[in-house]
Amino acid sequence: MNIIDLTLPIDNKTPTFPGDPKPEIKQVATIRVEGWNEKRISIGSHFSTHIDAPFHMLEEGKKLDEYPIEKFIGEAIVIDVTNSINPNLDAIEKDDIVFFHTGHAKERHTKNYFRQNPILSIETAHELIAKGIKIVGLDAGSPDNEPFEVHKLLLKNDILIVENLINLDKLIGIRFMCYILPLKIMDADGAPCRVIGVLFSTRK
């Protein structure tokens, strides 16, 4: 089984969106003193690789725990947009999970990561809605900037958003199974999640 981890590692150096709480990962127990190792972790709900629920941007929007687990699992495809602002979406099928490879993940340790992030156009968002996809994601901190029109448009149409993905270059143009497993936080506007892509076995 060929599995690709699409999740950003979590540590105190993981970038945070401007204004969001900084992560705190602290050793609170050690085997030498207490007899076991344990860390205390303090992070925001939109930290590292995470998924946005409609409630993140819409006052009456659905919360993350209102979705069945099936919402977060499905066939996926990665579309390369490193050289085009008008991506070809012909390969997308209804209920797909669609990820955009922008190449921006390499900027995650620089000041440009949140300041010069690539964005999805309103036209692309409308086309994704028309295609009937269920989740969209990209290797950047956000698919848009203030006033977050793309966010609101997608979430209003029940399309969840995954941000801060990595390793999308390994899956460009390949149809695969995707598993997006957010923390089971009640009343959540979003949550960090582990995201993996599983390549289909070659059929003879």
N, C-alpha and C positions, 0 to 999 in steps of 0.2 A: 504494500500500500504506500503510495507516494503522497505525503502530507506536507503542505507548505504553511508555516506559521506566519500569519499576517499581522501579528500583534506587536505593538511597540513595548519594549522592556520598561518596567517600572522601577525607578529609583529616584533619589533626590535631585538628579540632574535632568529628569524627564521634563521637557518644556511644558509650560502652562499658558493657556490663553491669557492675554493681558487683562488684569483685574480679577482673575480667578485665584482662589486660595492656593498658596504654594504647598507642595506635598511635604509631609513630615514622616519620615520612616526612621524610627529610632529603636535601637536595641534596648529592651526593658528587662530582659532576663538572660542569663548565660548559664551554661552547664556548670562552669566553675563555681559560681556563687549560689544560684537558685537550684541547680540540678537539671535545668532544661533551657533551651533557647527559645526566645519569643521576641517578636517585634510589635511595636505599636505603629499603626498606619493611619495617617490622617490625610485624606485626599478629597477633592471635589467630585461631584457626580459626572463632570465632563472632563475628566483627567485621562491622559494617555489615550490609547485606543478605546473609544467609547461609542455608544449609540444614543441618538437623540430621539425622545418621544415627542409627540405633538404638544404635550403640556410644557415642554421647554420654551416654546414661543407663543403658544395659544392658550389663553386663559381658561377656556373650556375644553382644551384638547385632552385626548386620551393619555393616560399614564402608562408607563412601561409595563407594570404588572397586570394591566388589563388585556394584554395580548397573550394568546396561547403560545406555547413553545414552538409550534410549527411555523409561526411568523418569522422566526430567526434562523430557519434551516431551509435550504433549497438550492436549486441549480443556479450557478453564477457564471458571469463572464466578465473579463477585464478588458476595457477598451483603452487603447493607447491614445492619449491626447497631448503628448509632448510636443508635437509639431503641428497641431491643428486646433483652432478654437471652434470649429464646426465638425464635431465628430460624426462618423457614420454609425448610426444606431440600428442598421438593418438586421444585425445578428441577435438583437434582443427579442425575447419571447415573453409572453404574459407570465406574471408571477416570478420573473427572474430577480435575482440579486445582481445589481450592476455596479461594478467598481471602475473608477477612472484612474488610470496611471498617468500622473502629471509629471513625475520625476522630482516632485518637490520634497519628498521625504528626506533627501540628502541634505536639505537645508535645516533640518530640525534642531541642530545645535548652533544655529546662527540667528542673528536678530531679524533676518529676512523671513523666517519661517511664518510668523504671523503678520508681518508687515507687507509682504509682497506675495501673498498666497494666490495661486491660480483660482479662478472662480468658474462656476457653471453659469451659462446664460439663461435668461428667462425662457428663451426659445427651446433650449435643450431640456429645461425642466418641464415645459409643456409637452414636449415629445415623449419624455419618460412617463408622464402621467397618462398620455394617450396609449402608450404601450402596455400599461397595466402592471408595471413592476411593483415589487413590494418593499425593496430596500435599495438605497443608493449609497455609495461610499467613495472615498478618495484618500490619497496619500498626502493630505494636507490638513491643516487645523480647522478649516471651514470651507464649504462650497461657495460662500459669498461673504460680503462684508455688510456693515450697517447700511441701510435699515433691515438687512437680512430678508429681502423679498423672496429669494429662492428657498431659504429655510421654510418660511411661512407657507409658501405655495406647495412645496412637497409635503410638509407635515399636515396641511389642511386636507390633502388628498390621501392621507394615511400611508405615505411613503416615509419610512424611517430613514435616518441619516447616520452613517458610520464615518467617523473622522479619525485621522492620525493612523492610517494603515501603513504597513511597510511590505516590502517584497512583492509588490504587485507586478513588477517587471518579469517575474518568473511565471506568470499566468496569462500573459497578454494573448488574447484571441483564443484561449482554451476554455472550453466548457467544463465546469467542475462542480462538485458539491461543496457548499459553503456552510459552515457552522458558526454562528454568532451567538455566544453564550454570555449575556449580561448578568451581572450580579443581581440576585433576586431581592431588590430593594422595593419595599412597598411605597406606593404613592410617588413613584420616581418620575422625574422629568428627563432622566437619562441615567446611564450607568456605564462604568468601565466594563469591557468585555474581552474575552479571549476569542479571537477570530482565526479560523483555520480553513484552508482549502484542501480538499481531498480529490485527487485526480481519479477519474473513472478508469477502471481496468480496461485494457485494450481488448475489444471483442473480436474473436476470430470468425 
